[in-house]
Amino acid sequence: MQQQRTIYSNQQGKNAAPAGMVTVAAIGAKHHVTPGRSVDATLKELGLAPEPYQVVRVNAQEIHDLTAHMLKAEDTVTISNVVRGGR
C-alpha cells in the first residue's frame, strides 16, 4: 500500500524557492518554475497530470479550473491524494 503525505513548513532553508518563482510540490518531487502561466500549462510542462482521486491546491486553496487560474510569483502548487468516505 502506497501513501503520500504533504508536509507544510514555514521554515526558510536551502530548499526554498528562488525569489519570484513558483514552487510545484507533487508526486514526491519539488520543482521551481516561472510565474505567469495557468496551473494547467505549468503542470503539463512538468509532465504532471492529476488523477481523479487527487486535488490541486494553490497556496492551500483547492483549484477546480486549472486553465483559468494564473500563477503568480511565490505561489505554491500542490497535488495530493483525497480520501473520501469510510467509517
C-alpha positions as CSV (number, residue, x, y, z in Angstrom):
1,M,0.0,0.0,0.0
2,Q,1.4,3.4,-1.0
3,Q,0.8,6.5,0.9
4,Q,1.6,10.1,0.0
5,R,1.9,12.9,2.6
6,T,2.2,16.6,2.1
7,I,4.2,18.4,4.7
8,Y,3.8,22.2,5.1
9,S,6.6,24.1,6.7
10,N,7.1,27.8,7.4
11,Q,10.9,27.3,7.6
12,Q,13.1,29.0,5.1
13,G,16.1,26.9,4.2
14,K,18.3,25.7,1.4
15,N,15.3,24.2,-0.4
16,A,13.4,27.5,-0.5
17,A,12.3,28.7,-3.9
18,P,14.3,31.3,-5.6
19,A,12.8,34.8,-5.3
20,G,9.9,35.3,-7.7
21,M,9.5,31.6,-8.6
22,V,6.5,29.3,-8.2
23,T,7.0,26.1,-6.3
24,V,5.3,22.9,-7.5
25,A,5.3,20.1,-5.0
26,A,3.7,16.9,-6.4
27,I,4.2,13.2,-6.8
28,G,7.2,13.2,-4.4
29,A,9.1,15.9,-6.2
30,K,9.6,19.7,-5.9
31,H,10.0,22.0,-8.9
32,H,10.6,25.7,-9.3
33,V,9.0,27.3,-12.3
34,T,8.4,30.8,-13.6
35,P,5.1,32.5,-12.9
36,G,2.6,33.9,-15.4
37,R,1.1,30.7,-16.8
38,S,-2.0,28.8,-15.9
39,V,-1.8,25.9,-13.5
40,D,-2.8,23.5,-16.3
41,A,0.1,24.7,-18.6
42,T,2.6,24.6,-15.8
43,L,1.7,21.0,-14.8
44,K,1.7,19.9,-18.5
45,E,5.2,21.4,-18.9
46,L,6.4,19.4,-15.9
47,G,4.8,16.2,-17.2
48,L,2.3,16.1,-14.3
49,A,-1.3,15.2,-14.7
50,P,-3.6,15.0,-11.6
51,E,-5.6,11.8,-11.3
52,P,-9.3,11.8,-10.5
53,Y,-8.5,10.9,-6.8
54,Q,-6.2,13.8,-6.4
55,V,-6.7,17.5,-5.7
56,V,-4.7,20.5,-6.9
57,R,-4.2,23.4,-4.5
58,V,-2.6,26.8,-4.9
59,N,-1.5,28.3,-1.6
60,A,-3.7,25.7,0.2
61,Q,-6.8,26.7,-1.7
62,E,-8.4,24.0,-3.8
63,I,-8.4,24.8,-7.6
64,H,-11.1,23.3,-9.8
65,D,-10.5,25.2,-13.1
66,L,-6.8,24.7,-13.8
67,T,-6.8,26.6,-17.1
68,A,-8.3,29.8,-15.6
69,H,-6.1,30.1,-12.6
70,M,-2.9,32.1,-13.4
71,L,0.2,31.5,-11.2
72,K,1.9,34.5,-9.5
73,A,5.3,34.8,-8.0
74,E,5.8,33.0,-4.7
75,D,2.7,30.7,-5.3
76,T,2.9,27.1,-4.1
77,V,1.1,24.4,-6.1
78,T,0.5,21.0,-4.5
79,I,-1.1,17.8,-5.8
80,S,-2.3,15.5,-3.1
81,N,-4.5,12.4,-2.7
82,V,-8.0,12.8,-1.4
83,V,-9.7,10.3,0.8
84,R,-13.5,10.3,0.7
85,G,-16.0,8.1,2.5
86,G,-15.1,5.5,5.0
87,R,-16.1,5.0,8.6
